[in-house]
Amino acid sequence: MAAASYTAIRYNYRMTTNSYRLQPSSRAPRWPFRLALALLISTLPGCETSRSPAVDRAPEPGERFLANLKQLTFGGQNAEAYFSPDGTQLIFQRQESDTTCDQQYVINADGSGMRLVSSGLGRTTCGYFYSGGARILYSSTFHVDERCPATPDFSRGYVWPLYDFDIYTSRPDGSDLQRLFRSPGYDAEATLSPDGSRIVFTSTRDGDLDIYTMNVDGSDVRRLTNTLGYDGGPFFSPDGGMIVYRSWHPQEPSEQEDYQALLAEGLVRPSRMEIWVMNADGSNQRQVTQLGGANFAPYFHPDGQRIIFASNHPDPRSRNFDLYMIGVDGTGLTQVTTHGDFDGFPMFSPDGARLVFASNRYGTVQGETNIFIADWVEP
């Protein structure tokens, strides 16, 4: 879900000022000392983060799709966990405490070996494996400032910040960090096509929140959506023929004015979103859900005919999000999780046998979000 993640908006960030910028990618970058030191420390063999092993948990009553549920992370805020191509690892974003910023971590799918893979500077979001698992990509703000970005002003209501993210790539251990491309504004929410040839992502480069694709080297950028409003959180279908995403297109003049005013301030209001699909070239865009509330974090079921997503549509004013499934034709809505707080960011393993998601269940403090994995059972 990127910068607009459920957990991220609750954090308190320090105010920032510009401190340095990376050099153009056509020449060797002159890395600041603290960045180089952070990268070195994060990749030392002795700096693998020691955490509790995975703990068996019982699914909630009614969670008939889930078996052998396990909790993989403990403490802090953890979200957006996505599998490696071989299903053995997960990359996810984690905030250790209220005074730190989201960074990217990799953990084995059994809960062992959690380790920091981003620089530790700025804020990061939307990690994903690519190049057959030989590299990772994620978005970061550290080219603007090595400190955490400032918290948005909530005087205008519940909003998400659209920080100045650019997309970076590195080896899975965090080394060989490169900026994939540079453009002003928000570039994030990047994921990969099944054949590994195209990256799909969300950007404000043309003045709106739209979905784009590009080659894995950052070339051949193509805009797929162009309707006023937020189009984001894209994922390819298993065969690469479709893209699923979340969207809200304001219709009333007052809504459009509010949306554009917030966008000019680097903000978006996320309380109303529906699930959409389109062909991989941007054609045949169509709305799947008409539920009301906030529907987000969609991901295709391995059969390519159903979509799993998070929603609070039974009570749009609530922070109680559950996972649901629905057919690409908008039929067959089915509830997957029943926990009384937040469940979100679902992803199936490459073989379709497991589901990973983030949840507030079993938190030691209110609002704590952790990563859970379960066997997927078709009733």
Sequence and secondary structure as in RCSB ss.txt:
>XXXX:A:sequence
MAAASYTAIRYNYRMTTNSYRLQPSSRAPRWPFRLALALLISTLPGCETSRSPAVDRAPEPGERFLANLKQLTFG
GQNAEAYFSPDGTQLIFQRQESDTTCDQQYVINADGSGMRLVSSGLGRTTCGYFYSGGARILYSSTFHVDERCPA
TPDFSRGYVWPLYDFDIYTSRPDGSDLQRLFRSPGYDAEATLSPDGSRIVFTSTRDGDLDIYTMNVDGSDVRRLT
NTLGYDGGPFFSPDGGMIVYRSWHPQEPSEQEDYQALLAEGLVRPSRMEIWVMNADGSNQRQVTQLGGANFAPYF
HPDGQRIIFASNHPDPRSRNFDLYMIGVDGTGLTQVTTHGDFDGFPMFSPDGARLVFASNRYGTVQGETNIFIAD
WVEP
>XXXX:A:secstr
 GGG TTGGG              TTS     HHHHHHHHHHHSGGG       EE    TT TTEEEEEE   S
SEEEEEEE TTSSEEEEEEE STTS  EEEEEETTS   EE S SSS EEEEEEEGGGTEEEEEE TTT SS   
   GGGSS EE    EEEEE TTS S EE    SS EEEEEE TTSSEEEEEE TTSS EEEEEETTS S EE  
 SSSEEEEEEE TTSSEEEEEEE   SHHHHHHHHHHHHTTEE  S BEEEEEETTS S EE     SBEEEEEE
 TTSSEEEEEE TTSTT   BEEEEEETTS   EE    SSBEEEEEE TTSSEEEEEE TT SSTT BEEEEEE
E   
